Amino acid sequence: MTDRVTIVEVAARAGVAISSVSSALNDRPGVSEQTRARIKQAASDLGFVPSVRGRSLSAKRAFTVGLVVHRDPFVLESDPFFGSFIGGLESVLDPRGYALILQMGSAADETLDRYRRLAAGRRVDGVFLNELVVDDPRVALVQQLGLPAVGVNPAPGFPLPAVHQDVSAGVHELVAHLVSLGHRRFAHVAGPSRFVHAVHRVEAWREALVAAGCDPGVLVEADFTYEGGRRAAAELLGGAARDGGAGDGAADRGDRPTAVFCANDLAAIGFMAEADARGVRVPEDVSVAGFDGIELGTYVRPALTTLTTAPRLLGAEAARLLLAAVEGPDAGSAASGVAASSRVRVDEGAVPAVAHADIEPARLLVRASTGPAPR
């Protein structure tokens, strides 16, 4: 095993002072672009790998950021959205030399304690606040801790940098599609009402239906899971299940919805499975649409109509904003393709001004799970 290449050797190879190597490799001012390029080439030729501890001492940063997920681990295991989101974070963090700490919090108090521990001893330079809840206590906590943070799809008036994806336009597209197919009886399988993004989807759905001259219909709260979708289908569809279970008589009352929008694709897939078990055909008897555009939706039969989101871009933008908060406004620019797909705006109501990023809105992807309303 060869000895580790040192910064002294890089300086000697490039013919510069050690301090110049440190400035060049940490992208700090103080060296010309020509010298910076020569130093980086020397480091590459020698196979120099910067010491994280050394970088931390030099820059007074941990070069680590945190993501605490307040979800059941089973949900993370089954929902591909989180993998794409984390991949987007890494696409920006890794080229900048940052590591991501991922922790799970199963209870609200435990989650807050995790943020306190991450902030203690400067373990992380900043954190992501995703899965925001109404009146989320983490916002006040990170402000109290002085910990840079970026929110993901927060409510209006969020006081910290945040990345947003509009869902309203896509939901209006979906409603227009369903109305054009003759549907007039609707239902929404919503996520838990404590989540801000679940509230956004409910509001957009109801606004779109009212704008189309339709009754908002029934709302059933589920939990973004396959089983939650099945339970919602049992409540909405009624009738006897093929496995011998009993429904609630909705089919006999004649008020069963003919079109159902689920707050995510996993719930929609569970809904379709339960519909099939009850002898309710999709889309002949009920049209079903989801949200997220996960790849699994292309494999089920019928293939799932959905609103496609961009979790990878959402993560990349969140990482770019967090590095900007940690290092300065020019940080994170190395992420290719990010700026071209987003729009940065500044909330002038905040003091100091807070930058937010808007990524491309959710869009309708029509597949076979939606069809003409039954006669």
C-alpha positions in Angstrom: 0.0 0.0 0.0 1.5 3.4 -1.0 1.8 6.3 1.4 -0.9 8.9 1.3 0.0 11.9 -1.0 0.3 15.1 1.1 -0.5 18.7 0.3 3.2 19.4 0.5 3.9 17.1 -2.4 1.1 18.8 -4.4 2.6 22.2 -3.7 6.1 21.0 -4.8 4.7 19.5 -8.0 2.8 22.7 -8.9 5.6 25.0 -7.8 3.5 27.0 -5.4 3.1 27.6 -1.7 1.1 25.2 0.5 -1.4 28.0 1.3 -2.1 28.4 -2.5 -2.9 24.7 -2.8 -5.3 25.0 0.1 -7.0 28.0 -1.5 -7.2 26.3 -4.9 -8.5 23.0 -3.8 -11.1 24.5 -1.6 -12.3 26.9 -4.3 -11.3 30.0 -2.3 -10.1 33.3 -3.7 -6.4 34.2 -3.6 -5.0 32.4 -6.6 -5.3 33.1 -10.3 -7.4 30.7 -12.5 -4.3 29.6 -14.3 -2.5 28.7 -11.0 -5.7 27.1 -9.7 -5.8 24.9 -12.8 -2.1 23.9 -12.5 -2.6 23.0 -8.8 -5.7 20.9 -9.5 -3.8 19.1 -12.4 -0.9 18.4 -10.0 -3.3 17.0 -7.4 -4.9 14.8 -10.0 -1.6 13.5 -11.4 -0.4 12.6 -7.9 -3.8 11.0 -6.9 -4.2 13.5 -4.0 -7.3 13.0 -1.9 -8.0 16.0 0.4 -8.4 15.1 4.1 -11.9 15.9 5.3 -10.6 16.7 8.7 -8.0 19.1 7.1 -10.7 20.8 5.0 -12.9 21.1 8.0 -10.2 22.8 10.1 -9.2 25.0 7.2 -12.7 26.1 6.2 -14.3 25.9 9.7 -17.0 23.7 8.2 -17.9 20.0 8.6 -18.6 19.4 4.9 -21.5 17.4 6.0 -25.3 18.2 5.8 -28.2 16.4 7.4 -31.6 14.9 6.3 -33.9 13.7 9.1 -36.9 11.7 7.7 -39.9 11.5 10.0 -41.4 8.5 8.3 -41.9 4.8 9.0 -38.8 3.1 7.5 -41.2 0.7 5.6 -42.5 3.7 3.7 -39.0 4.7 2.6 -38.3 1.2 1.6 -41.4 1.0 -0.7 -41.6 4.5 -2.1 -39.1 5.2 -4.9 -39.7 9.0 -4.5 -37.2 9.2 -1.7 -34.5 7.4 -3.6 -34.7 9.9 -6.5 -34.8 12.8 -4.1 -31.7 11.7 -2.3 -30.0 11.0 -5.7 -30.7 14.6 -6.5 -29.1 15.8 -3.3 -26.0 13.7 -4.0 -25.7 15.0 -7.5 -24.9 18.4 -6.1 -23.3 17.5 -2.7 -20.8 15.0 -3.9 -19.0 17.1 -6.5 -18.7 19.8 -3.9 -17.1 17.4 -1.4 -20.0 17.2 1.0 -21.4 14.1 2.7 -25.0 13.5 3.5 -26.1 12.2 7.0 -29.5 10.4 6.8 -31.3 9.8 10.0 -34.8 8.5 10.9 -37.1 10.0 13.5 -40.2 8.0 14.5 -41.7 10.5 16.8 -41.9 14.3 16.8 -39.8 14.8 20.0 -37.2 12.3 18.8 -37.0 14.1 15.4 -36.3 17.5 17.2 -33.7 15.9 19.3 -31.9 14.6 16.2 -31.6 18.1 14.9 -30.2 19.3 18.2 -27.6 16.5 18.2 -26.7 17.3 14.6 -26.2 21.0 15.4 -24.2 20.2 18.6 -20.4 20.2 18.0 -20.9 21.4 14.4 -21.6 17.9 13.1 -23.4 19.3 10.1 -23.2 22.6 8.2 -26.9 22.6 7.4 -30.1 20.5 7.1 -33.0 19.8 4.8 -36.5 20.2 6.1 -38.7 17.9 4.0 -42.1 16.4 4.8 -43.0 19.7 6.4 -46.1 19.6 8.7 -48.5 22.4 9.4 -46.9 24.8 12.0 -43.7 22.7 11.8 -41.7 23.1 15.0 -38.4 22.4 13.2 -38.5 25.8 11.6 -38.2 27.7 14.9 -35.7 25.1 16.2 -33.2 25.5 13.3 -33.5 29.3 13.6 -32.8 29.1 17.3 -29.9 26.8 16.7 -28.5 29.1 14.0 -28.4 26.1 11.7 -28.7 26.8 7.9 -31.8 25.0 6.5 -33.7 24.6 3.3 -37.4 23.7 3.1 -38.9 21.4 0.5 -42.4 22.4 -0.7 -43.4 24.5 2.3 -46.5 26.7 2.9 -46.5 30.3 1.6 -44.5 32.7 3.8 -41.8 30.2 4.7 -39.0 32.2 6.4 -36.1 30.1 5.2 -34.8 29.3 1.7 -37.0 26.7 0.0 -37.6 24.8 -3.2 -41.1 24.6 -4.6 -42.9 22.6 -7.2 -46.3 23.8 -8.3 -49.0 21.1 -8.3 -52.0 23.3 -9.2 -51.4 23.4 -13.0 -51.1 19.6 -13.2 -54.2 19.0 -11.0 -56.2 21.3 -13.3 -55.0 19.3 -16.3 -56.1 16.1 -14.6 -59.6 17.5 -13.8 -60.0 18.8 -17.3 -59.0 15.3 -18.6 -61.5 13.5 -16.4 -64.3 16.0 -17.1 -63.7 15.5 -20.8 -64.3 11.8 -20.3 -67.7 12.5 -18.8 -66.9 12.1 -15.1 -69.0 14.0 -12.6 -68.6 12.0 -9.4 -65.2 12.4 -7.9 -63.2 11.4 -4.8 -59.8 12.2 -3.5 -57.6 9.8 -1.5 -55.5 12.4 0.4 -52.4 12.1 2.5 -52.4 12.8 6.2 -53.7 16.4 6.8 -50.8 17.3 9.0 -48.5 17.4 6.0 -48.2 20.7 4.1 -47.9 19.0 0.7 -51.0 16.9 1.3 -52.9 20.0 2.1 -51.6 21.6 -1.1 -52.9 18.7 -3.2 -56.3 18.8 -1.5 -56.7 22.5 -2.1 -55.6 22.2 -5.8 -58.0 19.3 -6.4 -61.0 21.1 -4.9 -60.2 24.4 -6.7 -59.8 22.6 -10.0 -63.2 20.8 -9.6 -65.0 24.0 -8.6 -63.5 25.9 -11.5 -64.8 23.1 -13.8 -68.3 23.4 -12.4 -68.1 20.1 -10.5 -68.8 19.1 -6.9 -65.5 18.5 -5.0 -66.8 15.1 -4.0 -65.6 12.8 -1.3 -62.3 13.0 0.5 -60.8 10.0 2.3 -57.6 10.5 4.3 -55.0 7.8 3.8 -51.2 7.6 4.5 -49.4 7.5 1.2 -49.0 3.7 1.3 -50.3 0.8 -0.8 -52.3 -0.5 2.1 -53.7 3.0 2.7 -54.9 3.0 -0.9 -56.6 -0.4 -0.4 -58.4 0.8 2.7 -59.6 3.9 0.9 -60.9 1.7 -2.0 -62.8 -0.5 0.5 -64.5 2.7 1.9 -65.3 4.3 -1.4 -66.2 1.4 -3.6 -68.2 -0.8 -1.3 -69.7 -4.1 -2.6 -68.6 -7.6 -1.7 -64.9 -8.5 -2.0 -63.9 -11.6 -3.9 -62.1 -12.8 -0.8 -65.4 -12.9 1.1 -65.1 -9.5 2.8 -68.1 -7.1 3.0 -68.3 -3.6 1.6 -70.2 -0.6 3.0 -73.0 -0.6 0.4 -71.7 2.4 -1.6 -72.4 0.5 -4.8 -76.0 -0.1 -3.9 -76.6 3.6 -3.1 -75.5 4.5 -6.6 -73.2 7.3 -5.3 -69.9 5.5 -5.9 -67.3 7.9 -7.5 -66.4 7.2 -11.1 -63.0 9.0 -10.9 -60.5 8.9 -8.0 -57.4 11.0 -7.6 -54.9 9.5 -5.1 -52.3 11.7 -3.4 -49.4 9.4 -4.5 -48.9 6.5 -6.9 -48.4 3.9 -4.2 -51.9 4.6 -2.8 -53.3 4.6 -6.3 -51.8 1.2 -7.0 -53.2 -0.1 -3.7 -56.6 1.4 -4.7 -56.6 -0.4 -8.0 -55.7 -3.7 -6.4 -58.6 -3.5 -3.9 -60.9 -2.4 -6.7 -60.0 -5.6 -8.6 -60.5 -7.7 -5.5 -64.0 -6.3 -5.3 -64.9 -6.9 -8.9 -64.7 -3.2 -9.8 -63.0 -2.7 -13.1 -60.4 0.0 -13.8 -61.1 2.1 -15.8 -64.5 0.7 -17.0 -66.2 1.2 -13.6 -63.8 3.7 -12.0 -60.9 5.8 -13.3 -57.9 6.1 -11.0 -55.0 8.6 -11.1 -52.0 9.0 -8.9 -49.3 11.5 -8.1 -45.4 11.3 -8.4 -44.9 9.4 -11.7 -42.9 6.6 -10.1 -41.7 3.9 -12.5 -43.8 1.2 -10.9 -46.9 2.9 -12.3 -45.9 1.7 -15.8 -45.7 -1.9 -14.7 -49.2 -2.3 -13.2 -52.2 -3.2 -15.4 -53.8 -1.0 -16.4 -50.8 1.4 -16.4 -51.4 4.3 -14.0 -52.4 7.8 -15.1 -50.4 10.1 -12.9 -49.0 13.6 -12.3 -45.3 13.4 -12.9 -43.0 15.3 -10.5 -39.2 15.7 -10.5 -37.9 14.4 -7.2 -34.3 14.3 -8.5 -34.4 18.0 -9.5 -36.2 18.8 -6.3 -33.3 17.3 -4.4 -30.7 19.0 -6.6 -32.2 22.4 -6.1 -32.6 21.9 -2.4 -28.9 21.0 -2.1 -27.9 24.0 -4.3 -29.8 26.3 -2.0 -28.4 24.8 1.1 -24.8 25.1 -0.1 -25.6 28.7 -1.0 -26.7 29.3 2.6 -23.6 27.6 4.0 -20.9 28.9 1.6 -22.4 31.9 -0.2 -24.6 32.6 -3.2 -22.2 31.1 -5.8 -22.1 27.7 -4.2 -23.6 24.7 -5.9 -23.3 26.2 -9.4 -21.3 23.1 -10.4 -24.5 21.1 -10.6 -25.0 20.8 -14.4 -28.5 21.4 -15.7 -30.0 22.6 -12.5 -30.2 26.3 -13.2 -31.7 25.7 -16.6 -34.6 23.8 -15.1 -35.5 26.1 -12.3 -36.2 29.7 -11.5 -34.7 31.5 -8.5 -36.8 34.2 -6.8 -36.2 36.4 -3.8 -38.8 37.0 -1.1 -38.4 40.7 -0.4 -40.6 40.4 2.7 -37.9 38.6 4.6 -35.0 40.4 6.3 -32.5 39.6 5.0 -34.0 38.6 1.6 -34.6 34.9 1.3 -34.0 33.1 -2.0 -36.4 30.4 -3.2 -36.2 28.1 -6.2 -39.2 27.0 -8.4 -38.7 23.9 -10.4 -40.8 22.7 -13.3 -44.5 22.1 -12.3 -46.1 18.7 -12.0 -47.6 17.6 -15.3 -50.3 15.1 -16.4 -49.2 11.8 -17.9 -52.3 10.0 -19.3 -52.2 6.2 -19.3 -54.8 3.4 -19.4 -56.1 3.7 -15.8 -58.4 6.6 -16.8 -61.2 6.2 -19.3 -64.8 7.3 -20.2 -67.2 7.5 -17.3 -69.5 4.5 -17.0 -73.0 4.9 -18.2 
